[in-house]
Amino acid sequence: SDDQYVYCMACANHRIYVAKRRQESSTLA
């Protein structure tokens, strides 16, 4: 259903966001 698709996209975007945050924090550390 569309709900599952939207949830999947949100989950993927969140994982990308977390990965970027981790990269930034590791470079600043």
PyMOL Python script that loads the backbone (N, CA, C, O; Angstrom):
from pymol import cmd

cmd.read_pdbstr("""\
ATOM      1  N   SER A   1       0.834  -1.214   0.000  1.00  0.00           N
ATOM      2  CA  SER A   1       0.000   0.000   0.000  1.00  0.00           C
ATOM      3  C   SER A   1       0.866   1.259   0.000  1.00  0.00           C
ATOM      4  O   SER A   1       2.076   1.174   0.207  1.00  0.00           O
ATOM      5  N   ASP A   2       0.271   2.405  -0.225  1.00  0.00           N
ATOM      6  CA  ASP A   2       1.026   3.655  -0.244  1.00  0.00           C
ATOM      7  C   ASP A   2       1.638   3.943   1.121  1.00  0.00           C
ATOM      8  O   ASP A   2       2.744   4.477   1.213  1.00  0.00           O
ATOM      9  N   ASP A   3       0.918   3.588   2.178  1.00  0.00           N
ATOM     10  CA  ASP A   3       1.435   3.845   3.524  1.00  0.00           C
ATOM     11  C   ASP A   3       2.768   3.138   3.733  1.00  0.00           C
ATOM     12  O   ASP A   3       3.697   3.712   4.300  1.00  0.00           O
ATOM     13  N   GLN A   4       2.862   1.901   3.278  1.00  0.00           N
ATOM     14  CA  GLN A   4       4.114   1.161   3.442  1.00  0.00           C
ATOM     15  C   GLN A   4       5.223   1.830   2.642  1.00  0.00           C
ATOM     16  O   GLN A   4       6.359   1.911   3.110  1.00  0.00           O
ATOM     17  N   TYR A   5       4.907   2.309   1.444  1.00  0.00           N
ATOM     18  CA  TYR A   5       5.914   2.956   0.601  1.00  0.00           C
ATOM     19  C   TYR A   5       6.430   4.222   1.263  1.00  0.00           C
ATOM     20  O   TYR A   5       7.637   4.465   1.294  1.00  0.00           O
ATOM     21  N   VAL A   6       5.513   5.033   1.795  1.00  0.00           N
ATOM     22  CA  VAL A   6       5.908   6.285   2.442  1.00  0.00           C
ATOM     23  C   VAL A   6       6.765   5.984   3.661  1.00  0.00           C
ATOM     24  O   VAL A   6       7.764   6.661   3.905  1.00  0.00           O
ATOM     25  N   TYR A   7       6.382   4.978   4.423  1.00  0.00           N
ATOM     26  CA  TYR A   7       7.151   4.614   5.616  1.00  0.00           C
ATOM     27  C   TYR A   7       8.559   4.167   5.214  1.00  0.00           C
ATOM     28  O   TYR A   7       9.537   4.516   5.875  1.00  0.00           O
ATOM     29  N   CYS A   8       8.655   3.407   4.147  1.00  0.00           N
ATOM     30  CA  CYS A   8       9.954   2.923   3.688  1.00  0.00           C
ATOM     31  C   CYS A   8      10.847   4.093   3.295  1.00  0.00           C
ATOM     32  O   CYS A   8      12.033   4.116   3.624  1.00  0.00           O
ATOM     33  N   MET A   9      10.262   5.079   2.578  1.00  0.00           N
ATOM     34  CA  MET A   9      11.034   6.246   2.157  1.00  0.00           C
ATOM     35  C   MET A   9      11.498   7.025   3.375  1.00  0.00           C
ATOM     36  O   MET A   9      12.646   7.467   3.424  1.00  0.00           O
ATOM     37  N   ALA A  10      10.624   7.200   4.359  1.00  0.00           N
ATOM     38  CA  ALA A  10      10.987   7.943   5.563  1.00  0.00           C
ATOM     39  C   ALA A  10      12.104   7.218   6.300  1.00  0.00           C
ATOM     40  O   ALA A  10      13.024   7.848   6.820  1.00  0.00           O
ATOM     41  N   CYS A  11      12.020   5.887   6.344  1.00  0.00           N
ATOM     42  CA  CYS A  11      13.044   5.107   7.036  1.00  0.00           C
ATOM     43  C   CYS A  11      14.381   5.264   6.317  1.00  0.00           C
ATOM     44  O   CYS A  11      15.417   5.426   6.963  1.00  0.00           O
ATOM     45  N   ALA A  12      14.364   5.216   4.991  1.00  0.00           N
ATOM     46  CA  ALA A  12      15.598   5.349   4.223  1.00  0.00           C
ATOM     47  C   ALA A  12      16.197   6.737   4.430  1.00  0.00           C
ATOM     48  O   ALA A  12      17.406   6.872   4.619  1.00  0.00           O
ATOM     49  N   ASN A  13      15.350   7.769   4.396  1.00  0.00           N
ATOM     50  CA  ASN A  13      15.842   9.131   4.594  1.00  0.00           C
ATOM     51  C   ASN A  13      16.438   9.280   5.982  1.00  0.00           C
ATOM     52  O   ASN A  13      17.456   9.953   6.143  1.00  0.00           O
ATOM     53  N   HIS A  14      15.829   8.670   6.985  1.00  0.00           N
ATOM     54  CA  HIS A  14      16.333   8.757   8.356  1.00  0.00           C
ATOM     55  C   HIS A  14      17.701   8.098   8.452  1.00  0.00           C
ATOM     56  O   HIS A  14      18.601   8.632   9.100  1.00  0.00           O
ATOM     57  N   ARG A  15      17.868   6.935   7.809  1.00  0.00           N
ATOM     58  CA  ARG A  15      19.150   6.230   7.869  1.00  0.00           C
ATOM     59  C   ARG A  15      20.224   7.056   7.189  1.00  0.00           C
ATOM     60  O   ARG A  15      21.359   7.109   7.663  1.00  0.00           O
ATOM     61  N   ILE A  16      19.874   7.716   6.059  1.00  0.00           N
ATOM     62  CA  ILE A  16      20.839   8.573   5.368  1.00  0.00           C
ATOM     63  C   ILE A  16      21.211   9.750   6.257  1.00  0.00           C
ATOM     64  O   ILE A  16      22.377  10.137   6.328  1.00  0.00           O
ATOM     65  N   TYR A  17      20.216  10.320   6.938  1.00  0.00           N
ATOM     66  CA  TYR A  17      20.453  11.458   7.832  1.00  0.00           C
ATOM     67  C   TYR A  17      21.388  11.053   8.967  1.00  0.00           C
ATOM     68  O   TYR A  17      22.320  11.784   9.301  1.00  0.00           O
ATOM     69  N   VAL A  18      21.139   9.892   9.553  1.00  0.00           N
ATOM     70  CA  VAL A  18      21.990   9.418  10.654  1.00  0.00           C
ATOM     71  C   VAL A  18      23.414   9.181  10.153  1.00  0.00           C
ATOM     72  O   VAL A  18      24.380   9.521  10.836  1.00  0.00           O
ATOM     73  N   ALA A  19      23.541   8.601   8.967  1.00  0.00           N
ATOM     74  CA  ALA A  19      24.870   8.324   8.425  1.00  0.00           C
ATOM     75  C   ALA A  19      25.634   9.623   8.211  1.00  0.00           C
ATOM     76  O   ALA A  19      26.827   9.697   8.506  1.00  0.00           O
ATOM     77  N   LYS A  20      24.954  10.649   7.700  1.00  0.00           N
ATOM     78  CA  LYS A  20      25.607  11.941   7.476  1.00  0.00           C
ATOM     79  C   LYS A  20      26.016  12.565   8.800  1.00  0.00           C
ATOM     80  O   LYS A  20      27.112  13.113   8.916  1.00  0.00           O
ATOM     81  N   ARG A  21      25.149  12.486   9.794  1.00  0.00           N
ATOM     82  CA  ARG A  21      25.467  13.049  11.110  1.00  0.00           C
ATOM     83  C   ARG A  21      26.695  12.351  11.693  1.00  0.00           C
ATOM     84  O   ARG A  21      27.560  13.002  12.278  1.00  0.00           O
ATOM     85  N   ARG A  22      26.772  11.029  11.535  1.00  0.00           N
ATOM     86  CA  ARG A  22      27.909  10.280  12.066  1.00  0.00           C
ATOM     87  C   ARG A  22      29.185  10.692  11.351  1.00  0.00           C
ATOM     88  O   ARG A  22      30.229  10.824  11.989  1.00  0.00           O
ATOM     89  N   GLN A  23      29.125  10.899  10.039  1.00  0.00           N
ATOM     90  CA  GLN A  23      30.310  11.311   9.290  1.00  0.00           C
ATOM     91  C   GLN A  23      30.774  12.680   9.758  1.00  0.00           C
ATOM     92  O   GLN A  23      31.971  12.904   9.941  1.00  0.00           O
ATOM     93  N   GLU A  24      29.827  13.603   9.955  1.00  0.00           N
ATOM     94  CA  GLU A  24      30.186  14.957  10.387  1.00  0.00           C
ATOM     95  C   GLU A  24      30.818  14.923  11.775  1.00  0.00           C
ATOM     96  O   GLU A  24      31.840  15.569  12.006  1.00  0.00           O
ATOM     97  N   SER A  25      30.221  14.179  12.694  1.00  0.00           N
ATOM     98  CA  SER A  25      30.735  14.130  14.062  1.00  0.00           C
ATOM     99  C   SER A  25      32.110  13.465  14.085  1.00  0.00           C
ATOM    100  O   SER A  25      32.970  13.854  14.874  1.00  0.00           O
ATOM    101  N   SER A  26      32.322  12.476  13.237  1.00  0.00           N
ATOM    102  CA  SER A  26      33.606  11.781  13.243  1.00  0.00           C
ATOM    103  C   SER A  26      34.699  12.695  12.692  1.00  0.00           C
ATOM    104  O   SER A  26      35.844  12.622  13.138  1.00  0.00           O
ATOM    105  N   THR A  27      34.360  13.553  11.728  1.00  0.00           N
ATOM    106  CA  THR A  27      35.359  14.451  11.159  1.00  0.00           C
ATOM    107  C   THR A  27      35.649  15.598  12.117  1.00  0.00           C
ATOM    108  O   THR A  27      36.763  16.122  12.146  1.00  0.00           O
ATOM    109  N   LEU A  28      34.633  15.991  12.910  1.00  0.00           N
ATOM    110  CA  LEU A  28      34.838  17.086  13.860  1.00  0.00           C
ATOM    111  C   LEU A  28      35.606  16.601  15.087  1.00  0.00           C
ATOM    112  O   LEU A  28      36.331  17.375  15.712  1.00  0.00           O
ATOM    113  N   ALA A  29      35.450  15.328  15.431  1.00  0.00           N
ATOM    114  CA  ALA A  29      36.080  14.802  16.640  1.00  0.00           C
ATOM    115  C   ALA A  29      37.605  14.827  16.497  1.00  0.00           C
ATOM    116  O   ALA A  29      38.319  14.422  17.415  1.00  0.00           O
TER     117      ALA A  29
END
""", "prot")
cmd.dss("prot")
cmd.show_as("cartoon", "prot")
cmd.util.cbc("prot")
cmd.orient("prot")
